[in-house]
Amino acid sequence: MKALVYTNPLEVQIQDRPEPELVPGEVVLRIDAVGICGSDMHAYHGHDPRRKPGLVLGHEFCGTIVKTDAPGFAIGQRVTGNPLITCGVCDYCVQGRNNLCSRRTMVGMTRPGAFAEFMSIPAASLIEMPQDMPAIQAALAEPAATALHAINMSLKAMARPLPENRTLIIGGGAIGMLAALLLKNYGARGTVLAEVNPLRRQSAEQHAGVITYDPRTASPEENGFDYVIDAVGSKVTRVAALNAVKPGGVVMHIGLQDWASEIDMRKLTLAEITLMGTYTYTTADLRATVKLLHEGAFGDLSWVESVPMADGAQAFADLDSGKIAASKMVLLP
């Protein structure tokens, strides 16, 4: 089979790889669509020691079952899935918080991913979907579930209902864009989005109805926002988020571009800021997200771009250079 393989920093190549064999408890999928994630770009830049050259990346997928060793799933059935492979028995799994499973592994990181014609995955990770749901739409379930999980966590910490809050999103990539769209569906108005790429700013204004600015030339209003989502996760954006949030407000930290930095602990303490971190989503989040996507809660997704898998190397290069407006690029094997 053909696969798009991470071979060196700033390099991915189409290679021939053996088709995955069916093992007990798993299924083999023919991949119909797979998104390029920010973490795939992180690996592409050589910044993720867990993803080593020679790996088939990709974990935002929709596929069709071509082989199965699991009851309840049939050949020809279309599915998406949870790329986190969890144990199912630890305290976090039985509490329904399987995203925190201490034994978790992951498609596209510890085992070959979905940038390929075929991929194997445990049947327990599969998420059922409407069979008429477009493949590109279904492939967005993973990043959209990340936004849903983060926002739903934030709602529990807010002093007032979301529509009353003024919201800032830092970062107009897929998570920032999907968060903006979901916030709009939840009733938020006047959301502001910071993004350095002018093409993405224009796309976000058009499709999510947000107000945008370039953080390189402007700064958000100090103490101006009840709710701030940092969808980048760098030292600079953490400082900006803490500066922008009002006393008593909520900062949700999603991105992990940089792993360590100092933040304004004095403001965090004296202004009673709630600072939250979030990691991916639960299986319940993914199921809910598939339903919301199918119902149109994230809009028509016309801002998403797709290209053949054969053009994957160019897609990575274009994303890296900021030449495209799309916050999400999907590959079609």
Kinemage of the C-alpha trace (Angstrom):
@kinemage 1
@onewidth
@group {chain A} dominant
@subgroup {mainchain}
@vectorlist {calphas} color= white
{ca met a 1} P 0.000 0.000 0.000
{ca lys a 2} L 1.008 3.649 -0.364
{ca ala a 3} L 1.697 5.634 2.791
{ca leu a 4} L 2.881 9.161 3.547
{ca val a 5} L 5.869 8.637 5.838
{ca tyr a 6} L 7.653 11.127 8.090
{ca thr a 7} L 11.246 10.560 6.999
{ca asn a 8} L 13.200 13.552 8.360
{ca pro a 9} L 12.449 16.967 9.845
{ca leu a 10} L 10.634 19.012 7.180
{ca glu a 11} L 10.264 15.931 4.986
{ca val a 12} L 7.456 13.452 4.323
{ca gln a 13} L 7.498 10.998 1.428
{ca ile a 14} L 5.132 8.595 -0.280
{ca gln a 15} L 6.472 5.094 0.282
{ca asp a 16} L 5.338 1.508 -0.202
{ca arg a 17} L 4.468 -0.145 3.101
{ca pro a 18} L 2.982 -3.599 3.851
{ca glu a 19} L -0.750 -3.641 4.361
{ca pro a 20} L -1.643 -4.174 8.037
{ca glu a 21} L -2.589 -7.706 9.043
{ca leu a 22} L -5.746 -8.424 11.001
{ca val a 23} L -5.097 -9.287 14.661
{ca pro a 24} L -7.598 -10.350 17.335
{ca gly a 25} L -9.780 -7.558 18.631
{ca glu a 26} L -8.907 -5.164 15.810
{ca val a 27} L -10.192 -4.079 12.428
{ca val a 28} L -8.419 -2.984 9.270
{ca leu a 29} L -9.733 0.213 7.720
{ca arg a 30} L -9.449 1.577 4.222
{ca ile a 31} L -8.795 5.227 4.967
{ca asp a 32} L -11.256 7.537 3.204
{ca ala a 33} L -10.027 10.875 4.607
{ca val a 34} L -7.427 11.981 7.164
{ca gly a 35} L -6.664 15.425 8.529
{ca ile a 36} L -3.255 16.974 9.134
{ca cys a 37} L -3.103 17.900 12.822
{ca gly a 38} L -0.987 20.524 14.533
{ca ser a 39} L 0.796 17.681 16.333
{ca asp a 40} L 1.650 16.161 12.935
{ca met a 41} L 3.195 19.521 12.030
{ca his a 42} L 5.050 19.488 15.359
{ca ala a 43} L 6.549 16.128 14.388
{ca tyr a 44} L 7.266 17.409 10.871
{ca his a 45} L 9.389 20.139 12.431
{ca gly a 46} L 11.300 17.530 14.434
{ca his a 47} L 9.973 18.848 17.741
{ca asp a 48} L 8.238 15.707 19.011
{ca pro a 49} L 10.657 13.050 20.342
{ca arg a 50} L 7.778 10.558 20.567
{ca arg a 51} L 7.299 10.623 16.798
{ca lys a 52} L 10.452 9.401 15.125
{ca pro a 53} L 11.401 9.364 11.425
{ca gly a 54} L 10.051 6.313 9.638
{ca leu a 55} L 6.620 6.718 11.232
{ca val a 56} L 3.317 6.928 9.386
{ca leu a 57} L 1.600 9.885 11.048
{ca gly a 58} L -2.109 10.781 10.997
{ca his a 59} L -4.842 10.287 13.579
{ca glu a 60} L -7.853 12.337 12.383
{ca phe a 61} L -9.542 9.790 10.162
{ca cys a 62} L -12.621 8.345 8.578
{ca gly a 63} L -12.442 4.889 7.102
{ca thr a 64} L -14.309 1.845 5.866
{ca ile a 65} L -13.891 -1.551 7.529
{ca val a 66} L -12.330 -4.071 5.143
{ca lys a 67} L -11.327 -6.724 7.709
{ca thr a 68} L -12.731 -7.330 11.171
{ca asp a 69} L -12.165 -9.649 14.097
{ca ala a 70} L -14.610 -7.864 16.380
{ca pro a 71} L -18.315 -8.461 16.995
{ca gly a 72} L -20.622 -5.568 16.246
{ca phe a 73} L -18.634 -4.200 13.317
{ca ala a 74} L -19.189 -5.309 9.728
{ca ile a 75} L -17.141 -5.203 6.560
{ca gly a 76} L -18.186 -2.158 4.560
{ca gln a 77} L -19.192 -0.150 7.627
{ca arg a 78} L -17.881 3.425 7.699
{ca val a 79} L -16.446 4.658 11.002
{ca thr a 80} L -14.282 7.247 12.626
{ca gly a 81} L -12.384 6.548 15.811
{ca asn a 82} L -10.546 7.534 18.937
{ca pro a 83} L -6.825 7.478 18.127
{ca leu a 84} L -6.056 7.145 21.842
{ca ile a 85} L -5.845 3.434 22.587
{ca thr a 86} L -6.684 3.052 26.258
{ca cys a 87} L -6.645 0.181 28.734
{ca gly a 88} L -10.319 0.366 29.750
{ca val a 89} L -9.687 -0.762 33.332
{ca cys a 90} L -7.705 1.972 35.131
{ca asp a 91} L -9.419 4.464 37.430
{ca tyr a 92} L -9.564 7.124 34.709
{ca cys a 93} L -11.048 4.774 32.121
{ca val a 94} L -13.783 3.487 34.414
{ca gln a 95} L -14.606 7.071 35.426
{ca gly a 96} L -15.203 7.931 31.769
{ca arg a 97} L -12.032 10.048 31.577
{ca asn a 98} L -10.120 7.689 29.315
{ca asn a 99} L -8.161 10.571 27.781
{ca leu a 100} L -6.135 10.504 31.017
{ca cys a 101} L -5.420 6.747 30.875
{ca ser a 102} L -1.873 6.237 32.134
{ca arg a 103} L -1.392 3.249 29.800
{ca arg a 104} L -2.631 4.965 26.664
{ca thr a 105} L -0.907 4.592 23.327
{ca met a 106} L -1.818 6.405 20.136
{ca val a 107} L -2.373 5.893 16.448
{ca gly a 108} L 0.177 7.882 14.483
{ca met a 109} L 2.599 8.016 17.403
{ca thr a 110} L 3.230 4.613 18.991
{ca arg a 111} L 1.841 2.676 16.005
{ca pro a 112} L 1.342 3.447 12.290
{ca gly a 113} L -1.265 6.089 11.610
{ca ala a 114} L -3.805 7.005 8.976
{ca phe a 115} L -1.628 8.707 6.345
{ca ala a 116} L -1.956 5.499 4.371
{ca glu a 117} L -4.368 3.533 2.242
{ca phe a 118} L -5.037 1.123 5.123
{ca met a 119} L -4.658 1.188 8.907
{ca ser a 120} L -5.351 -1.238 11.746
{ca ile a 121} L -6.928 -0.125 15.010
{ca pro a 122} L -8.567 -1.832 18.016
{ca ala a 123} L -12.311 -2.154 17.546
{ca ala a 124} L -12.796 -0.631 21.000
{ca ser a 125} L -11.514 2.666 19.582
{ca leu a 126} L -14.086 2.877 16.802
{ca ile a 127} L -16.825 5.508 16.837
{ca glu a 128} L -20.006 4.763 14.912
{ca met a 129} L -21.190 7.457 12.524
{ca pro a 130} L -24.130 8.044 10.172
{ca gln a 131} L -23.350 6.090 7.040
{ca asp a 132} L -24.300 9.031 4.816
{ca met a 133} L -21.913 11.400 6.604
{ca pro a 134} L -19.237 12.797 4.251
{ca ala a 135} L -15.759 11.429 4.938
{ca ile a 136} L -14.140 14.863 5.283
{ca gln a 137} L -16.778 15.887 7.820
{ca ala a 138} L -16.246 12.706 9.835
{ca ala a 139} L -12.462 13.161 9.784
{ca leu a 140} L -12.955 16.447 11.635
{ca ala a 141} L -14.501 14.659 14.624
{ca glu a 142} L -11.135 14.362 16.386
{ca pro a 143} L -10.092 18.044 16.343
{ca ala a 144} L -13.689 19.194 16.858
{ca ala a 145} L -13.946 16.942 19.918
{ca thr a 146} L -10.834 18.625 21.324
{ca ala a 147} L -12.611 21.988 21.075
{ca leu a 148} L -15.833 20.567 22.529
{ca his a 149} L -14.043 18.951 25.475
{ca ala a 150} L -12.206 22.179 26.304
{ca ile a 151} L -15.268 24.418 26.059
{ca asn a 152} L -17.507 22.076 28.028
{ca met a 153} L -14.884 21.939 30.799
{ca ser a 154} L -14.700 25.735 30.800
{ca leu a 155} L -18.453 26.162 31.164
{ca lys a 156} L -18.299 24.556 34.610
{ca ala a 157} L -15.899 27.252 35.851
{ca met a 158} L -17.662 30.332 34.443
{ca ala a 159} L -19.368 32.710 36.852
{ca arg a 160} L -21.995 33.672 34.266
{ca pro a 161} L -23.533 31.869 31.263
{ca leu a 162} L -21.397 31.731 28.133
{ca pro a 163} L -23.499 34.150 26.014
{ca glu a 164} L -22.860 36.851 28.629
{ca asn a 165} L -19.102 36.410 28.438
{ca arg a 166} L -16.678 38.215 26.165
{ca thr a 167} L -14.358 35.629 24.620
{ca leu a 168} L -10.864 35.753 23.123
{ca ile a 169} L -9.371 32.869 21.145
{ca ile a 170} L -5.621 32.943 20.602
{ca gly a 171} L -4.713 30.962 17.487
{ca gly a 172} L -6.710 30.487 14.298
{ca gly a 173} L -5.652 26.942 13.471
{ca ala a 174} L -8.116 24.067 13.403
{ca ile a 175} L -8.763 24.029 17.157
{ca gly a 176} L -9.204 27.800 17.328
{ca met a 177} L -11.496 27.817 14.294
{ca leu a 178} L -13.590 24.885 15.508
{ca ala a 179} L -13.814 26.438 18.973
{ca ala a 180} L -15.065 29.683 17.424
{ca leu a 181} L -17.704 27.817 15.436
{ca leu a 182} L -18.876 25.806 18.456
{ca leu a 183} L -18.977 28.916 20.653
{ca lys a 184} L -21.181 30.558 18.031
{ca asn a 185} L -23.485 27.528 18.130
{ca tyr a 186} L -23.555 27.758 21.943
{ca gly a 187} L -24.733 31.366 21.739
{ca ala a 188} L -21.493 33.330 22.163
{ca arg a 189} L -21.381 36.698 20.397
{ca gly a 190} L -18.579 39.127 19.639
{ca thr a 191} L -15.802 36.534 19.912
{ca val a 192} L -12.355 37.919 19.110
{ca leu a 193} L -9.649 35.767 17.491
{ca ala a 194} L -5.904 36.445 17.321
{ca glu a 195} L -4.068 34.962 14.334
{ca val a 196} L -0.849 35.905 12.538
{ca asn a 197} L -1.836 34.447 9.137
{ca pro a 198} L -3.931 37.039 7.243
{ca leu a 199} L -5.552 34.351 5.096
{ca arg a 200} L -6.756 32.512 8.182
{ca arg a 201} L -8.008 35.764 9.726
{ca gln a 202} L -10.112 36.393 6.649
{ca ser a 203} L -11.438 32.829 6.677
{ca ala a 204} L -12.356 33.022 10.373
{ca glu a 205} L -14.191 36.302 9.873
{ca gln a 206} L -16.117 34.888 6.934
{ca his a 207} L -17.040 31.472 8.320
{ca ala a 208} L -17.132 31.927 12.116
{ca gly a 209} L -18.244 35.559 12.287
{ca val a 210} L -15.449 36.542 14.684
{ca ile a 211} L -13.500 39.774 15.007
{ca thr a 212} L -9.811 39.191 14.276
{ca tyr a 213} L -6.500 40.936 14.804
{ca asp a 214} L -2.814 40.300 14.166
{ca pro a 215} L -1.079 39.806 17.550
{ca arg a 216} L 2.227 40.938 16.045
{ca thr a 217} L 0.887 44.454 15.566
{ca ala a 218} L -1.878 44.745 18.166
{ca ser a 219} L -2.564 43.563 21.687
{ca pro a 220} L -5.868 42.520 23.236
{ca glu a 221} L -7.484 44.794 25.765
{ca glu a 222} L -5.964 44.265 29.209
{ca asn a 223} L -8.509 42.708 31.594
{ca gly a 224} L -10.953 42.767 28.698
{ca phe a 225} L -12.210 39.186 28.397
{ca asp a 226} L -14.186 36.887 30.675
{ca tyr a 227} L -12.969 33.797 28.826
{ca val a 228} L -9.710 33.202 26.954
{ca ile a 229} L -8.803 30.097 24.958
{ca asp a 230} L -5.088 29.658 24.256
{ca ala a 231} L -5.078 27.332 21.249
{ca val a 232} L -1.354 27.885 20.625
{ca gly a 233} L 0.325 27.248 23.960
{ca ser a 234} L 3.527 29.252 23.671
{ca lys a 235} L 5.236 31.470 26.222
{ca val a 236} L 4.026 34.553 24.349
{ca thr a 237} L 0.416 33.392 24.125
{ca arg a 238} L 0.280 32.375 27.787
{ca val a 239} L 1.432 35.859 28.774
{ca ala a 240} L -1.157 37.384 26.429
{ca ala a 241} L -3.934 35.179 27.805
{ca leu a 242} L -3.236 36.083 31.442
{ca asn a 243} L -2.990 39.754 30.510
{ca ala a 244} L -6.285 39.729 28.612
{ca val a 245} L -8.470 37.852 31.087
{ca lys a 246} L -10.654 39.785 33.514
{ca pro a 247} L -10.509 39.250 37.271
{ca gly a 248} L -12.601 36.180 38.040
{ca gly a 249} L -12.285 34.976 34.461
{ca val a 250} L -11.304 31.651 32.914
{ca val a 251} L -8.256 30.784 30.793
{ca met a 252} L -8.404 27.464 28.945
{ca his a 253} L -4.984 26.258 27.799
{ca ile a 254} L -5.168 23.794 24.901
{ca gly a 255} L -2.030 24.199 22.791
{ca leu a 256} L 1.424 22.912 23.675
{ca gln a 257} L 3.801 24.699 21.342
{ca asp a 258} L 6.224 25.395 24.209
{ca trp a 259} L 6.363 23.273 27.323
{ca ala a 260} L 7.652 25.685 29.967
{ca ser a 261} L 7.418 29.388 30.748
{ca glu a 262} L 6.726 31.793 33.556
{ca ile a 263} L 3.215 33.209 33.916
{ca asp a 264} L 1.807 36.036 36.013
{ca met a 265} L 1.127 34.102 39.203
{ca arg a 266} L 0.400 37.333 41.092
{ca lys a 267} L -2.554 38.133 38.831
{ca leu a 268} L -3.646 34.509 38.803
{ca thr a 269} L -3.860 34.602 42.602
{ca leu a 270} L -5.065 38.122 43.404
{ca ala a 271} L -7.611 38.251 40.569
{ca glu a 272} L -8.927 34.719 41.202
{ca ile a 273} L -8.259 33.568 37.647
{ca thr a 274} L -9.217 30.009 36.809
{ca leu a 275} L -6.439 28.515 34.675
{ca met a 276} L -7.357 25.161 33.148
{ca gly a 277} L -5.489 22.683 31.006
{ca thr a 278} L -7.132 20.135 28.767
{ca tyr a 279} L -5.919 17.065 26.892
{ca thr a 280} L -7.794 15.822 23.834
{ca tyr a 281} L -11.301 14.399 24.588
{ca thr a 282} L -13.124 11.389 25.942
{ca thr a 283} L -14.893 8.748 23.898
{ca ala a 284} L -18.174 10.357 24.980
{ca asp a 285} L -16.917 13.673 23.581
{ca leu a 286} L -16.162 12.039 20.230
{ca arg a 287} L -19.610 10.480 20.026
{ca ala a 288} L -21.250 13.812 20.855
{ca thr a 289} L -19.066 15.611 18.308
{ca val a 290} L -19.967 13.243 15.475
{ca lys a 291} L -23.633 14.001 16.168
{ca leu a 292} L -23.022 17.764 16.267
{ca leu a 293} L -21.008 17.695 13.038
{ca his a 294} L -23.738 15.729 11.293
{ca glu a 295} L -26.350 18.221 12.530
{ca gly a 296} L -24.337 21.172 11.208
{ca ala a 297} L -23.375 22.681 14.575
{ca phe a 298} L -19.913 23.553 13.191
{ca gly a 299} L -21.296 25.148 10.031
{ca asp a 300} L -20.842 23.934 6.481
{ca leu a 301} L -17.059 23.379 6.833
{ca ser a 302} L -16.460 25.039 3.472
{ca trp a 303} L -13.236 26.491 4.904
{ca val a 304} L -11.664 23.009 4.992
{ca glu a 305} L -9.391 22.126 2.050
{ca ser a 306} L -8.593 18.649 0.741
{ca val a 307} L -5.930 17.247 -1.574
{ca pro a 308} L -4.941 13.748 -2.716
{ca met a 309} L -2.587 11.876 -0.394
{ca ala a 310} L -0.094 11.834 -3.264
{ca asp a 311} L 0.218 15.602 -2.794
{ca gly a 312} L 0.761 15.268 0.946
{ca ala a 313} L 4.359 16.495 0.925
{ca gln a 314} L 3.290 19.721 -0.771
{ca ala a 315} L 0.380 20.091 1.668
{ca phe a 316} L 2.779 19.907 4.623
{ca ala a 317} L 5.077 22.451 2.972
{ca asp a 318} L 2.181 24.821 2.243
{ca leu a 319} L 0.911 24.592 5.817
{ca asp a 320} L 4.412 25.222 7.110
{ca ser a 321} L 4.815 28.338 4.970
{ca gly a 322} L 1.342 29.730 5.720
{ca lys a 323} L 0.434 29.904 2.040
{ca ile a 324} L -3.117 28.635 2.458
{ca ala a 325} L -6.166 30.031 4.207
{ca ala a 326} L -7.476 26.683 5.422
{ca ser a 327} L -7.200 26.005 9.134
{ca lys a 328} L -7.588 22.325 8.286
{ca met a 329} L -6.101 20.338 5.417
{ca val a 330} L -7.483 16.870 4.745
{ca leu a 331} L -5.710 14.210 2.696
{ca leu a 332} L -7.651 11.760 0.514
{ca pro a 333} L -5.843 8.444 -0.112
